[in-house]
C-alpha cells in the first residue's frame, strides 16, 4: 500500500476518496462479499411475482443460491436453495411447485421449508425431520418490494431505512406492473457505478439530453444513515412534483437504487452485482402502471437505455484510468456529499480487515 494513502475523513472539505487499490485488487471483492453483501438488505423481487401459493423465484446473493417462495399458508419466505442432505441445489428458475424435491436423492420439502420426505433415511437411527429443514433467510416486504438479508442478526429494513420512499408514499406502488428486466455488463468495479450514481456534477456533461428536460436549479439531495435521496422536477414544475413530473432517486446501501424517472408513471430498480473485481452486472427492472407499453412509455425506455449507456461508458473509462496506476486517491468536491457518505460506510464495514492509516498525505 502507498504510505501516503489515508482514511476517508468525516469532514468532506478535507476528505480524500477511497484509494484505487480497493477498486482493482481481486481479494478486496471477496472481503466485500463477506463483510458487506452477506450483511445488507438486497432486493430480490416484487409481490406481483407471487400471486398464488407455490409461486417461487430463485436468485443469488454474494454467490449464495436463494429460493423466495409463497407458502400454502400465504406467507412469503426465503430459504437457501440447498438441500439439507448433501447440499445439492433444489430448483432453478421460477414457477409454481407444491413441494420442492431435490434432484439428487429425492428429499422433499414443503413450501414452509420443513422436510416432508427423506426416502433413503428409513433405517437411520435417531433421525429427526425437524433437524433438516431448509435454512431460513430474513425477508421483508417494503411497499410491495421484497428484500432479503443473509445476516440473521441484521437490523430490520424499518430500522435501517426509515421514511424510505417518503416523496412517493402517497402513490400505491403495489399497483405497479413489472414490464421489463434487462441486464448489461459493465467492465468496471461495482463501486464505480455507485460513485457515479451518487453525484450529478457529471450530468450536464454526460447526460445532456436528460438534463435539458430538468430544472437543475431545484436539484435536491438528502442523506440518511443507510440511504440517500436525489430529486429534481421537469422544467416548469415545482419541487413538490408528482410521479413522472421529474426524477426522484433513492439509493440503498450498498448497491441498489430506485429511480422514478420523468415521463409516464414509472419505476426502475437498478442493482449493481459484482461478477469480479473489474466486471459488474447491472440488472434493471422497470415498472409501469399498466401491463401494455404505450408510445410514451417506449420513449421513456429509450431515454433510460441512453442514460444507462452513457453511465456505463464513463464507468468503463474510469476503471481504465484507475488501472493505469497513475491514480492513487482523489478528493471530494463540496457537492459530492452522497459519494462521501458511501465511502464512509464502505470504510466502516471494511476497516477491520482492510485498514487505512490516519495521517494526512503530504
ZAMARGU-4260 file (C-alpha; in steps of 0.2 Angstrom, whole numbers, plus 5000, padded with zeros to 4 digits):
<rodrens>
0) 5000/5000/5000 | 5006/5018/4996 | 5011/5025/5013 | 5003/5042/5008 | 4986/5034/5007
5) 4974/5039/5021 | 4957/5035/5029 | 4942/5045/5022 | 4939/5059/5034 | 4922/5063/5041
10) 4924/5081/5035 | 4921/5082/5016 | 4931/5098/5015 | 4947/5089/5019 | 4942/5071/5014
15) 4951/5060/5002 | 4942/5046/4992 | 4945/5028/4995 | 4961/5023/4987 | 4962/5015/4970
20) 4968/4998/4976 | 4951/4995/4983 | 4944/4995/4965 | 4957/4985/4957 | 4963/4970/4969
25) 4953/4954/4967 | 4955/4950/4985 | 4945/4965/4990 | 4929/4959/4982 | 4930/4943/4992
30) 4931/4953/5008 | 4916/4964/5002 | 4905/4949/4998 | 4908/4943/5016 | 4908/4959/5026
35) 4895/4969/5015 | 4884/4959/5003 | 4881/4945/5016 | 4876/4958/5029 | 4865/4970/5019
40) 4847/4971/5013 | 4846/4965/4995 | 4831/4967/4983 | 4825/4951/4976 | 4808/4953/4969
45) 4791/4961/4968 | 4775/4955/4976 | 4767/4954/4959 | 4778/4939/4956 | 4769/4929/4970
50) 4751/4928/4966 | 4746/4910/4972 | 4753/4898/4984 | 4768/4888/4977 | 4774/4903/4967
55) 4793/4904/4969 | 4808/4913/4961 | 4827/4909/4963 | 4841/4921/4964 | 4858/4923/4971
60) 4866/4935/4984 | 4885/4935/4986 | 4886/4919/4976 | 4873/4910/4988 | 4858/4902/4979
65) 4841/4908/4986 | 4823/4902/4985 | 4809/4915/4988 | 4793/4906/4990 | 4775/4910/4993
70) 4769/4896/5005 | 4752/4887/5006 | 4749/4897/5022 | 4750/4914/5012 | 4767/4918/5020
75) 4782/4924/5009 | 4798/4916/5014 | 4816/4914/5009 | 4827/4899/5010 | 4845/4894/5004
80) 4842/4884/4988 | 4852/4870/4996 | 4846/4853/5001 | 4849/4848/5019 | 4855/4831/5014
85) 4870/4833/5003 | 4869/4851/4998 | 4863/4850/4980 | 4853/4864/4973 | 4834/4860/4974
90) 4827/4871/4960 | 4831/4883/4945 | 4822/4897/4938 | 4804/4902/4944 | 4787/4894/4943
95) 4775/4886/4955 | 4778/4870/4965 | 4768/4861/4979 | 4784/4854/4986 | 4802/4856/4982
100) 4811/4839/4978 | 4829/4838/4977 | 4835/4830/4960 | 4850/4821/4969 | 4842/4809/4981
105) 4824/4814/4981 | 4822/4823/4998 | 4806/4833/4998 | 4802/4850/5007 | 4785/4858/5010
110) 4783/4876/5005 | 4786/4882/5023 | 4804/4874/5022 | 4800/4859/5033 | 4806/4842/5027
115) 4792/4831/5020 | 4801/4815/5014 | 4819/4808/5015 | 4817/4791/5006 | 4835/4785/5009
120) 4834/4788/5028 | 4821/4775/5033 | 4833/4764/5043 | 4844/4778/5050 | 4844/4779/5069
125) 4839/4795/5079 | 4835/4804/5063 | 4824/4819/5067 | 4815/4828/5052 | 4815/4844/5062
130) 4834/4845/5061 | 4834/4845/5042 | 4823/4859/5037 | 4828/4871/5024 | 4839/4886/5031
135) 4828/4902/5033 | 4834/4919/5027 | 4827/4936/5034 | 4814/4943/5022 | 4805/4959/5022
140) 4792/4967/5011 | 4793/4986/5009 | 4780/4995/4998 | 4777/4978/4989 | 4796/4976/4986
145) 4804/4960/4993 | 4821/4961/5001 | 4832/4948/5010 | 4847/4949/5021 | 4858/4934/5024
150) 4863/4940/5041 | 4851/4933/5054 | 4856/4947/5066 | 4854/4961/5054 | 4843/4976/5059
155) 4826/4977/5051 | 4823/4987/5035 | 4812/4999/5045 | 4826/5002/5057 | 4839/5005/5043
160) 4828/5014/5031 | 4816/5024/5040 | 4804/5035/5029 | 4810/5027/5013 | 4801/5032/4998
165) 4794/5047/5008 | 4791/5058/4992 | 4781/5044/4983 | 4772/5036/4998 | 4755/5043/4993
170) 4755/5033/4977 | 4751/5014/4978 | 4767/5007/4972 | 4759/4989/4974 | 4749/4993/4958
175) 4765/4994/4948 | 4767/4981/4934 | 4784/4973/4931 | 4787/4976/4912 | 4805/4973/4908
180) 4820/4966/4916 | 4836/4970/4907 | 4854/4965/4911 | 4870/4973/4905 | 4888/4970/4909
185) 4900/4985/4913 | 4919/4982/4913 | 4921/4992/4929 | 4922/4988/4948 | 4904/4988/4956
190) 4908/5003/4967 | 4912/5015/4952 | 4894/5013/4946 | 4888/5018/4963 | 4901/5033/4964
195) 4894/5039/4948 | 4875/5037/4953 | 4878/5047/4969 | 4883/5063/4961 | 4876/5074/4947
200) 4891/5085/4944 | 4893/5075/4928 | 4875/5076/4922 | 4877/5092/4912 | 4892/5084/4903
205) 4887/5066/4901 | 4868/5066/4901 | 4864/5082/4890 | 4848/5075/4883 | 4841/5071/4900
210) 4847/5087/4909 | 4839/5098/4895 | 4822/5092/4902 | 4825/5095/4920 | 4826/5111/4932
215) 4844/5108/4939 | 4842/5124/4950 | 4830/5114/4960 | 4841/5099/4962 | 4839/5092/4980
220) 4848/5079/4990 | 4845/5071/5007 | 4856/5059/5017 | 4851/5046/5030 | 4861/5033/5039
225) 4860/5020/5026 | 4852/5028/5011 | 4851/5044/5002 | 4839/5054/4990 | 4841/5065/4975
230) 4827/5073/4965 | 4823/5087/4953 | 4807/5092/4943 | 4805/5094/4925 | 4807/5112/4919
235) 4791/5122/4923 | 4786/5111/4938 | 4789/5114/4957 | 4799/5105/4970 | 4783/5096/4975
240) 4781/5087/4959 | 4771/5072/4955 | 4776/5055/4949 | 4783/5056/4932 | 4785/5075/4933
245) 4803/5074/4937 | 4816/5062/4944 | 4817/5055/4961 | 4831/5043/4965 | 4834/5033/4981
250) 4850/5024/4984 | 4850/5010/4997 | 4867/5005/5004 | 4877/4996/4996 | 4871/4993/4978
255) 4853/4996/4975 | 4844/5011/4969 | 4826/5015/4965 | 4823/5028/4950 | 4807/5036/4947
260) 4811/5045/4931 | 4802/5059/4921 | 4788/5053/4910 | 4773/5042/4912 | 4772/5035/4930
265) 4786/5023/4932 | 4800/5015/4942 | 4816/5007/4938 | 4826/4996/4951 | 4844/4996/4947
270) 4856/4983/4955 | 4874/4983/4954 | 4880/4965/4956 | 4899/4962/4956 | 4905/4947/4944
275) 4923/4950/4948 | 4934/4965/4954 | 4933/4974/4937 | 4916/4967/4930 | 4899/4971/4936
280) 4882/4965/4930 | 4868/4979/4931 | 4850/4972/4932 | 4837/4985/4928 | 4819/4981/4932
285) 4806/4993/4925 | 4788/4995/4931 | 4773/5004/4924 | 4755/5006/4930 | 4749/4996/4915
290) 4753/4979/4908 | 4755/4986/4890 | 4768/4998/4884 | 4762/5015/4876 | 4772/5025/4864
295) 4776/5037/4878 | 4782/5023/4889 | 4793/5017/4874 | 4801/5034/4873 | 4804/5033/4892
300) 4813/5016/4890 | 4823/5023/4875 | 4829/5038/4886 | 4833/5026/4901 | 4843/5015/4889
305) 4853/5030/4883 | 4856/5037/4900 | 4862/5019/4906 | 4873/5018/4891 | 4881/5035/4895
310) 4884/5030/4913 | 4891/5013/4908 | 4903/5021/4895 | 4910/5033/4908 | 4912/5020/4922
315) 4922/5009/4910 | 4933/5024/4906 | 4936/5027/4925 | 4941/5009/4928 | 4953/5010/4914
320) 4961/5026/4922 | 4962/5018/4939 | 4971/5003/4932 | 4985/5013/4925 | 4992/5015/4942
325) 4993/5034/4939 | 4978/5037/4951 | 4980/5033/4969 | 4967/5043/4979 | 4956/5058/4974
330) 4947/5072/4983 | 4929/5076/4986 | 4921/5091/4979 | 4909/5100/4991 | 4894/5094/4981
335) 4899/5075/4982 | 4891/5073/4999 | 4882/5057/4994 | 4898/5049/4987 | 4907/5054/5003
340) 4894/5045/5013 | 4896/5029/5003 | 4914/5029/5005 | 4912/5032/5024 | 4900/5017/5025
345) 4912/5006/5015 | 4927/5011/5026 | 4917/5007/5042 | 4912/4989/5035 | 4930/4985/5029
350) 4942/4994/5041 | 4944/4979/5052 | 4951/4969/5038 | 4957/4982/5026 | 4963/4997/5037
355) 4969/5014/5031 | 4981/5025/5040 | 4976/5040/5049 | 4989/5053/5044 | 4987/5066/5031
360) 4996/5064/5014 | 5009/5077/5011
</rodrens>
